[in-house]
Amino acid sequence: MGRYERDLEYADRVIAMDAKNADAHVQRGMALLALGRHAEALTALDRAAGIDPECLVTHRGR
């Protein structure tokens, strides 16, 4: 298992414990982006932005 797969697994565990953890959704989105799973990454980043509209990472590149 590579780094981004581990990051994704970790983010999923955190989200399972706290679905409103914006940082975990950002981490999930970035891992998915690195894995080339762009549509899923956008969904994760949109969720993070919905939880924390002030999160700058979710607005980067838009």
C-alpha positions, 0 to 999 in steps of 0.5 A: 500500500502506497502513501496516498492509499494509507492517507485515504484509509486514515481519512476514511477512519477519521470521517467514520468517527467524526463526519464533520471533521473538515480536515479529514475530508480535505485529506481524503480529497487530496489523497484521491486527487493524488491517486487520479480519482478526480471526481471523488476528490472534488466531492470530498473537497466540496464536503469539507467546504460545506462543513467549514466554508472558511477552509482555504484549501477547498477553494484553491484552484477553483 
